């Protein structure tokens, strides 16, 4: 049972869950069963709200917790990783307008509008599922662990029970709320994250008499010495492989998250291309503030908790945020963290489920199998059942792999997105010579290379923090594979287009 100190956050968490659910149902449930209403809210959301929701799409549980953990454990390297993630949002600006102007809202639909061919929709759906399932599983695993820790539940299976309950609730949100309902949760995610960071930073600054230098000095000392903590090599070492690992991680985080499937769907929900471009531009300063908060909170965790205690409890650093709050002995802060983690998980998972279900119901079934001959209300009803199916599968996988080190799934999903989706969109939107064959080589070839290298990397075997720590069959030296697979994705698209035999080029597709 949870002790008395856990009663307040538990009650607050329950109230947040019920309030969010009711709000989502009130806003999301509608008699309008049109596809465009369910998936992209009929492109009628106010631009300001939709922009905040776009930021909420970017703030996942893993971004929040792993970002703080990387800074608290890695110091300089963690800050470099955060900076690279911010730099990626600048790359979204030139993509947003042409992406919205395709008038499609799934990855397969966007690519088919540029290249043509039902096999393109199929390939887009395959990549979408390959990205959404790993990300959903890791979100469920992490949020189950964090909620159990915050609520003081030390019973066996406490984390798994939390994962099941939250997973089922998320399924209800996505199935009933659609884009309109889940957008409100994402807006709440952004506002609550801002609030948590402000309260944490204000509390710590007050504790240190508003001396920022004292926080930095203490963080350096607690991190093994200021010279080491604020020097490169703290995350992966100073070897060549270590430096390449850091470069690969930064490249992956800069290029992958900006084109995740639910981000593509969000961009499609704007009223027109110019609004999408302005929203992408506004996202940059907002996310810069968020990641600045992540860096400051990470340094605070290093100062108050210490890098070594964090690494002993959790070598990946995911627990650093809750350990920080726990060290401050503040019930209100524990309550805020519990609510923030829950809302963040709810926001991310609902978007992933919606985009994965769209790839199956809208792309594969409605357009590839039935060739568009399906009533819209039937398609929406089918989508809701697909959401339930994906949700159950994700919850089952999260429970089954709960005691495995599944953190590698985050880097893998980001690498898949950066290696497949980004080259496909860049070539498809801007290169007239891009062909059907080039696109399929990019999607299937890059996805295959990602799977092969990930399985062969230290992230899966050969190290205590690997997915399979008792096994060692890795031959690829890098833990993060994006440094190889991202250039390979662009190369495969170019080679496939040059090889000839593709069914249609971009320019021909436009004239259809």
Residue, then its C-alpha position, 0 to 999 in steps of 0.5 A: x500500500x502507498x503511505x500517507x505521503x502518497x495520498x495527496x499525489x494519488x488523489x491529485x493524479x486521479x482528479x487529473x485523469x478524470x478531468x482530462x477524460x471528461x474534457x476530452x469526451x466533451x470536446x471530442x465526441x461529435x455526431x460528425x463522423x467524417x474522416x476529416x473531422x476525426x483525424x484532423x478536426x476538420x482543419x478548424x482548430x484555432x492556429x494558436x491552440x493548434x500551435x501549442x498542441x504541436x509543441x505538445x506533440x513534441x513533448x513526450x515522456x521520454x523527451x522530458x525524462x531522458x533529457x533531464x537524465x542526460x544533463x544530470x549524468x552527462x553535463x556538457x554532453x547532455x547539454x549538447x544533446x538538448x541543443x541538437x534537439x532544438x536545432x531540429x525544430x528549425x529544419x521543420x520550418x521549410x517542410x511545414x508548408x509544402x507538407x500541409x499543401x499536399x492535403x493529406x494527413x497520413x505519411x502514406x497519403x502524403x507520399x502517394x500524393x507526390x509519387x503515386x501508387x498504392x504500394x507507396x501507401x502500403x510502404x508508408x503504413x509499414x514505416x508508421x507502424x514500425x515507428x509508433x509501436x516501439x515509441x508507444x511501448x517505451x512510453x507505457x513502460x516509463x510512465x508505469x515506473x514513474x507513477x509507481x515510484x511517485x505514488x510510493x507503490x513498492x508492491x510487485x507488479x505495481x508498475x505493470x498495473x499502472x501501465x495497464x490502467x494508463x494504457x486503457x485510459x489512453x485508448x479511450x481518449x484516442x478512440x473517442x476524442x479524435x484529433x479535436x479531443x486529444x489536442x486539448x490534452x496536448x495543450x494542457x501538456x505544454x502548459x503544465x510542463x512550463x508550470x512544473x519547470x517554473x516551480x522547480x527552478x524558482x524553488x531551487x533558486x530560492x534555496x541557493x539564494x538566487x546564486x546560479x553560479x552556486x548551482x553550477x558549481x555544486x552540479x560540477x562537484x556532484x558530477x565528479x568534478x567541474x572539469x570532467x562534468x563540463x567537458x566532452x566525453x561524459x556520456x560516451x567517453x573520449x574515444x573515437x567510438x564515444x565521440x561518434x556515438x554522441x554525434x550519431x545521437x545528436x544527428x538522430x535527435x535533430x532529424x528524427x522527432x520533427x517528422x514523426x507520423x503524429x507530427x505529420x498528422x498535426x501539420x496537416x490539420x492547419x487551415x492552409x500552408x502559410x499557417x503551418x509554416x508560421x506554426x512551425x516557426x513559433x514552435x522553435x522559440x517555445x521548444x527552446x524554452x522547454x529544452x532550456x528548462x530541461x537543461x536547468x532542471x538536469x543541472x539542478x538534479x546533478x546538484x541536489x541528488x548527484x550524478x553518481x546516486x542517479x547512475x546507481x539507481x538508473x544508469x539511463x537517468x530516467x529517474x533523475x527528475x523524480x529523484x530530484x523532487x523526492x529529495x526536496x521533500x515537497x508534497x506539492x512538487x510530487x503532486x505536480x510531477x505525478x500530474x505532469x508525467x501522466x498528462x505527458x504520457x496521455x498526450x504522446x500516446x494518444x497521438x501515436x495511437x491515432x496516427x498508427x490507426x490511420x495508417x491501417x484504417x485509412x491507408x491500408x484498408x480504405x485506400x489500398x484494399x477498398x480503393x476508397x470505396x467506403x463510407x466515411x462513418x464506417x471508416x471512422x468506426x473501423x479506426x476506433x476499433x483499430x485504436x483499441x487493437x493497437x492499444x491492447x497490443x502496446x499494453x501487452x508488450x509493455x507489460x511483457x517487457x517491463x523488466x527489460x531495458x527497452x530504452x533502446x527503442x527510443x533511439x531506434x524509432x527516432x533513427x527509423x524516422x530520420x532514415x526513412x521518413x525524412x529522406x522520403x519527404x525531402x525528396x518527395x516534396x522538393x526533387x522532381x526526379x524522385x521516382x516510385x522506385x527511389x521512394x520504396x528503396x528509401x522506405x524499405x531499404x532504410x528500415x531494413x538497415x535500421x533493424x539490422x544495425x540496431x540488432x547488431x549494436x551494443x544497444x541490444x547485446x554486449x553490455x549491462x545496459x543492453x536489451x539482452x545483457x546476458x547475450x553478446x552478438x553485436x558487431x556494429x560498434x555504435x550504440x546509436x545507428x543514425x550516423x550510418x542509416x540517415x545518409x544511407x536513406x538519402x543515398x538509397x532514394x537517389x540510387x533508386x531514382x537513378x536506376x530507372x524502372x520507377x513507375x512515375x516521377x514527381x513531375x508526372x505525378x503532379x500532372x495527373 
